[in-house]
Amino acid sequence: MNLFNTNETKAQFILSLLPITLFFPIGIGYAGIVLFLVALLLGGHYRDRWQAVKDSPMFLPIMALLAVTCGAGLLLERPEGFWKAFMHYQIYLVLLVFISVGGGRWQQRALKVFFAGALVAATLLYLNFFQLLPDWTLFQNYRMYAGNKSILIGILLGIAGGWMLNEIFAFREHKWQRMAALLYIAVALLFLAKTRTGSLIFIFGCVLVLLRYLAFSWRSVLLVLGTVVVLAVAWQTATGFRERMVGTVNDIKAFVDGGKISTEGVRLEMYQITMGIIKERPIGGNGIGTWAIKYPERAQGLMSASMATPHNDYLLYAAEIGIIGLCALLWIWLAQLMVAARIGGAMGMRLLTIGVAIMFGGLVNAILRDALFGIAFMVLLAIPLAGINRHAYKNNSNQYGDAGR
């Protein structure tokens, strides 16, 4: 790996190293982001940075969400904690800052660094399984389930697995090494990581890649069959993952029938109550930061009364900034998918799989409301989106589309 290219800026270099920090305590990632911002400010060329942001196909959708949230802040209720909640809605502005550095060879390095981080994370899960992992704070999220950070590690492994399968189909070089790495990560994710979300994102990513590269050739058929066999074996042998999925289905059935749900099925209860909050003011919403106040009032005595979010970004946006705000969010997500379709190639598939991961993750977790998730997704989104000009997709989009070689 070329550690530094004299043609790139220091901000690009630091940004290319951020993906590996996502697998460790959040303070390490934040320290890296601070270094990136310092390098960006000292690097100058502010007009070029601003031009890169304005030319991005993500600029207008993100500005629309900013306008909606500013309008909600001016016209709707502003409870205690408003400003903290308001800043969470601006997570996509972080993406604009990242892509202001433009495209370059740093994207290749960032992808390799991300894969290296995934391999390190998988290794730590194996070491923990064999009780060889040191009892250090650095590894605490691998030694025991620790909430959102443990979930994020699983999500990152799921995305890395889908991206690796994309590399296997897209490039001829190092195919066997990539297949071994994919299997290494997949086993760690499905058997050892304690998250359904990451496992499902991995499966969805693999399905998308298989559909993209499905062709009538022996090589493609063997790769497809091999992937299907791995997933089938994992379903039969990964009892923890299978039990969690079966439990989720049983909770949904019990909730619909009016029966008792498990503690893991509490999200269904939250969704139902949040829908009631949405119905009060469906168009413009109840105001930024109001869910945390209104929900406990309606959930007194229930398991979910102390929850900080509804664990669903669609419902949170609809409850606080209404259908208008939800449409602004969906515009951003649709723009990601449209850019992926337009640029095509390996880079387009990376953007498509992570776009689907965000949209699915938003159904079952506070993917954007929680900065732990949000920052991680913005770092990964910057890899395929940097350097893309909405005025000339075809001229710029595939310049670094082989960033997996």
C-alpha positions in Angstrom: 0.0 0.0 0.0 1.4 3.4 -1.0 1.3 5.3 2.3 1.5 8.7 0.9 1.2 10.1 -2.6 3.0 13.4 -3.2 0.1 14.5 -5.4 -2.5 14.3 -2.7 -3.2 16.7 0.2 -2.7 16.0 3.8 -6.5 16.1 4.4 -7.0 13.4 1.7 -4.3 11.3 3.3 -5.8 11.5 6.8 -9.3 10.9 5.4 -8.1 7.7 3.8 -7.0 6.4 7.2 -10.2 7.1 9.0 -12.1 3.9 8.0 -9.9 1.7 10.3 -10.6 4.0 13.3 -14.3 3.1 13.0 -13.6 -0.4 14.4 -12.3 1.0 17.7 -13.5 3.2 20.5 -15.2 6.4 19.2 -12.6 8.7 20.7 -10.0 7.4 18.3 -12.3 8.2 15.3 -13.0 11.7 16.6 -9.3 12.4 17.1 -8.8 11.4 13.5 -11.6 13.7 12.3 -10.1 16.6 14.3 -6.8 16.0 12.5 -8.6 15.9 9.2 -10.4 19.2 9.9 -7.1 20.9 11.0 -5.4 19.7 7.8 -8.3 20.8 5.7 -8.2 24.3 7.2 -4.5 24.7 6.9 -4.5 23.3 3.4 -6.3 26.4 1.9 -7.9 26.3 -1.6 -11.2 27.1 0.1 -12.8 28.2 -3.2 -11.9 24.9 -4.8 -13.3 23.0 -1.8 -16.6 25.0 -2.0 -16.8 24.3 -5.7 -16.4 20.6 -5.2 -19.2 20.6 -2.6 -21.5 22.6 -4.9 -20.9 20.3 -7.8 -21.7 17.2 -5.9 -25.0 15.5 -6.7 -25.6 15.3 -3.0 -25.5 19.1 -2.5 -29.0 20.0 -3.3 -30.8 17.2 -1.4 -28.6 17.9 1.7 -29.4 21.6 1.5 -33.1 20.8 1.2 -32.9 18.8 4.5 -31.0 21.7 6.1 -33.7 24.2 5.0 -36.5 21.9 6.4 -34.8 21.5 9.7 -34.1 25.3 10.0 -37.8 25.9 9.2 -38.9 23.4 11.8 -36.6 25.1 14.3 -38.1 28.5 13.6 -41.8 27.5 13.4 -42.3 24.5 15.7 -41.8 23.8 19.3 -38.2 23.9 20.6 -37.9 21.9 23.8 -35.0 21.5 26.1 -32.2 19.7 24.2 -33.3 21.2 20.9 -29.9 22.2 19.7 -28.4 18.8 20.3 -31.2 17.2 18.4 -30.9 19.8 15.6 -27.2 19.0 15.1 -28.0 15.3 14.7 -30.2 16.2 11.7 -27.1 17.8 10.0 -25.1 14.6 9.8 -25.0 14.8 6.0 -23.2 18.1 6.2 -20.2 16.1 7.5 -20.3 14.1 4.2 -20.0 17.4 2.3 -17.0 18.3 4.3 -15.4 15.0 3.5 -16.0 15.1 -0.2 -14.8 18.7 -0.4 -11.3 17.2 -0.7 -12.2 15.9 -4.2 -11.4 12.5 -5.7 -8.0 10.9 -6.0 -5.8 8.0 -5.2 -6.7 8.4 -1.5 -10.0 6.5 -2.3 -8.0 3.4 -3.3 -6.1 3.6 0.0 -9.3 4.2 2.0 -10.9 1.1 0.6 -7.8 -1.0 1.4 -7.7 0.5 4.9 -11.4 -0.3 5.4 -10.8 -3.9 4.4 -7.8 -4.1 6.7 -9.9 -2.8 9.5 -12.5 -5.5 8.8 -9.9 -8.2 8.9 -8.5 -6.9 12.2 -12.0 -6.7 13.6 -12.8 -10.3 12.5 -9.5 -11.4 14.1 -10.3 -9.8 17.4 -13.7 -11.6 17.4 -11.9 -14.9 16.8 -9.4 -14.2 19.6 -12.2 -13.4 22.0 -13.9 -16.6 21.1 -10.8 -18.5 22.0 -10.4 -16.3 25.2 -7.1 -14.9 23.9 -8.2 -11.3 23.7 -6.5 -9.0 26.3 -8.8 -7.3 28.8 -8.0 -3.8 27.4 -10.4 -0.9 27.0 -9.4 -0.8 23.3 -11.1 -4.2 22.8 -14.1 -3.9 25.2 -16.6 -3.9 22.4 -15.3 -7.2 21.1 -15.2 -8.9 24.5 -18.8 -8.2 25.4 -21.9 -6.8 23.8 -21.8 -3.0 24.5 -24.8 -1.6 22.7 -24.5 0.6 19.6 -20.7 0.2 19.2 -21.0 -3.6 19.1 -23.8 -3.2 16.6 -21.7 -0.8 14.5 -18.8 -3.3 14.3 -21.3 -5.9 12.9 -22.7 -3.4 10.4 -19.1 -2.5 9.2 -18.3 -6.1 8.8 -21.5 -6.6 6.8 -20.6 -3.7 4.5 -17.1 -4.9 4.1 -18.3 -8.4 3.2 -20.6 -7.1 0.5 -17.8 -4.8 -0.9 -15.3 -7.7 -0.9 -17.7 -9.9 -2.9 -18.0 -7.0 -5.4 -14.2 -7.0 -5.7 -14.2 -10.7 -6.4 -16.6 -10.3 -9.3 -15.2 -7.0 -10.6 -11.5 -7.7 -10.7 -9.4 -10.7 -11.8 -6.3 -10.0 -9.6 -5.9 -11.7 -6.2 -9.3 -13.4 -6.5 -8.4 -16.3 -4.2 -7.0 -14.0 -1.5 -10.2 -12.0 -1.7 -12.4 -15.1 -1.4 -10.4 -16.2 1.7 -10.8 -12.8 3.2 -14.5 -12.7 2.5 -15.0 -16.1 4.2 -12.9 -15.1 7.1 -15.0 -12.0 7.7 -18.4 -13.8 7.0 -17.7 -16.5 9.6 -16.8 -13.9 12.2 -19.9 -11.9 11.5 -22.5 -14.6 11.3 -21.1 -16.8 14.2 -19.4 -14.4 16.6 -20.7 -10.8 16.2 -23.9 -10.1 18.2 -26.0 -8.2 15.8 -28.8 -9.1 13.4 -28.5 -5.8 11.5 -24.9 -6.4 10.4 -25.7 -10.0 9.3 -28.8 -8.8 7.3 -26.8 -6.0 5.7 -24.2 -8.6 4.7 -26.8 -10.8 3.1 -28.5 -7.9 1.3 -25.2 -6.7 0.0 -24.3 -10.1 -1.3 -27.6 -10.5 -3.0 -27.2 -7.1 -4.7 -23.8 -8.0 -6.0 -24.9 -11.4 -7.2 -27.8 -9.8 -9.1 -25.5 -7.2 -10.6 -22.9 -9.7 -11.9 -25.2 -12.6 -12.7 -24.2 -13.9 -16.1 -24.2 -17.2 -18.0 -20.6 -18.2 -17.6 -19.0 -21.0 -15.6 -17.0 -18.6 -13.5 -20.0 -16.5 -12.5 -22.2 -19.6 -11.9 -19.6 -21.1 -9.6 -19.1 -17.9 -7.7 -22.9 -17.5 -7.3 -23.3 -21.1 -6.1 -20.4 -20.8 -3.8 -21.9 -17.7 -2.1 -25.3 -19.3 -1.8 -23.8 -22.4 -0.2 -21.9 -20.3 2.3 -25.0 -18.4 3.3 -27.0 -21.6 3.5 -24.4 -23.3 5.7 -24.2 -20.2 7.9 -28.0 -20.2 8.3 -27.9 -23.9 9.4 -24.9 -23.6 11.7 -25.0 -20.1 13.1 -27.5 -20.9 15.8 -27.3 -17.5 17.5 -28.1 -15.6 14.3 -30.9 -18.0 13.4 -32.4 -17.9 16.8 -32.4 -14.1 16.8 -34.1 -14.0 13.4 -36.7 -16.6 14.4 -37.3 -14.6 17.6 -37.9 -11.5 15.6 -40.5 -13.3 13.4 -42.2 -14.7 16.5 -42.3 -11.2 18.1 -44.0 -9.7 15.1 -46.6 -12.5 15.1 -47.2 -12.0 18.8 -47.5 -8.3 18.5 -50.0 -8.5 15.6 -52.1 -11.1 17.6 -52.0 -9.0 20.7 -49.7 -11.4 22.6 -46.7 -10.9 24.8 -43.5 -9.8 23.0 -39.9 -10.4 24.2 -37.5 -7.7 25.3 -35.9 -7.8 21.9 -39.3 -7.2 20.3 -39.9 -3.9 22.2 -39.2 -2.0 19.0 -42.7 -3.0 17.7 -44.2 -1.3 20.8 -42.2 1.8 20.1 -43.2 1.9 16.5 -46.9 1.7 17.4 -46.7 4.6 19.9 -44.6 6.7 17.6 -47.2 6.3 14.9 -49.7 7.9 17.3 -47.3 10.9 17.7 -47.0 11.2 14.0 -50.8 11.3 13.5 -51.0 14.4 15.7 -49.1 16.5 13.2 -48.3 14.5 10.1 -47.3 17.2 7.6 -44.9 19.5 9.5 -44.1 17.3 12.5 -44.2 18.1 16.2 -40.8 19.8 16.4 -37.1 18.8 16.6 -36.3 17.1 19.9 -39.9 16.6 20.9 -40.0 12.8 20.5 -37.9 12.3 23.7 -40.6 14.3 25.6 -43.8 13.1 24.0 -42.9 9.4 23.9 -42.4 8.8 27.7 -45.7 10.5 28.3 -47.4 7.8 26.2 -45.3 4.8 27.3 -45.6 5.1 31.0 -45.2 1.6 32.6 -44.0 0.0 29.4 -40.6 -1.6 28.8 -39.7 1.1 26.2 -40.5 4.2 28.3 -36.9 5.1 28.9 -35.8 4.8 25.2 -34.0 7.8 23.7 -35.1 7.2 20.1 -37.7 5.0 18.3 -34.9 3.0 16.8 -36.3 3.9 13.4 -35.1 7.0 11.4 -38.2 7.0 9.2 -40.5 7.3 12.2 -38.3 9.8 14.0 -38.1 12.2 11.1 -41.9 11.9 10.5 -42.6 12.5 14.2 -40.4 15.6 14.5 -40.2 17.2 11.1 -43.2 15.6 9.5 -43.8 14.1 6.0 -41.9 17.1 4.6 -38.8 16.3 6.5 -39.1 12.6 5.8 -39.3 13.4 2.0 -36.2 15.5 2.3 -34.4 12.5 3.9 -35.7 10.2 1.2 -34.5 12.6 -1.5 -30.9 12.2 -0.1 -31.2 8.5 -0.1 -32.7 8.4 -3.6 -29.9 10.6 -4.8 -27.3 8.1 -3.5 -29.0 5.3 -5.4 -29.3 7.4 -8.6 -25.6 8.3 -8.5 -24.8 4.6 -8.0 -26.8 3.7 -11.0 -25.3 6.5 -13.2 -21.7 5.9 -12.4 -21.9 2.1 -12.5 -18.9 -0.2 -12.3 -17.3 -1.3 -9.0 -17.6 2.1 -7.4 -21.3 2.3 -8.3 -21.9 -1.1 -6.6 -20.1 0.1 -3.5 -22.3 3.1 -3.3 -25.4 1.0 -4.0 -24.7 -1.5 -1.3 -23.9 1.1 1.4 -27.0 3.1 0.3 -29.2 0.1 0.8 -27.4 -0.6 4.1 -28.3 2.9 5.4 -31.9 2.6 4.2 -32.3 -0.8 5.9 -30.4 0.2 9.0 -32.7 3.2 9.4 -35.6 0.8 9.7 -34.3 -0.9 12.9 -31.8 1.5 14.4 -31.2 5.2 14.8 -28.7 5.2 12.0 -28.5 9.0 11.5 -29.8 10.1 14.9 -26.8 8.5 16.6 -23.5 10.1 15.6 -21.7 6.8 16.3 -23.5 5.3 13.3 -23.8 8.5 11.3 -20.2 9.5 11.2 -19.2 6.0 10.2 -21.5 6.0 7.3 -20.4 9.5 6.2 -16.7 8.3 6.1 -17.6 5.3 4.0 -19.9 7.3 1.7 -17.1 9.7 1.0 -15.1 6.9 -0.7 -17.4 6.4 -3.7 -18.9 10.0 -3.7 -15.8 12.2 -3.6 -14.9 13.6 -7.0 -18.3 12.9 -8.5 -19.6 16.0 -10.4 -23.4 16.1 -11.0 -22.9 18.0 -14.2 -20.7 15.3 -15.8 -21.2 11.9 -14.2 -19.5 10.0 -17.1 -16.5 12.3 -17.2 -15.6 11.9 -13.5 -17.4 8.9 -12.1 -15.1 6.1 -13.1 -11.8 7.8 -12.8 -11.1 5.9 -9.6 -13.7 3.1 -10.1 -11.0 0.4 -10.0 -10.1 1.4 -6.4 -10.0 -2.3 -5.4 -7.2 -3.5 -7.5 
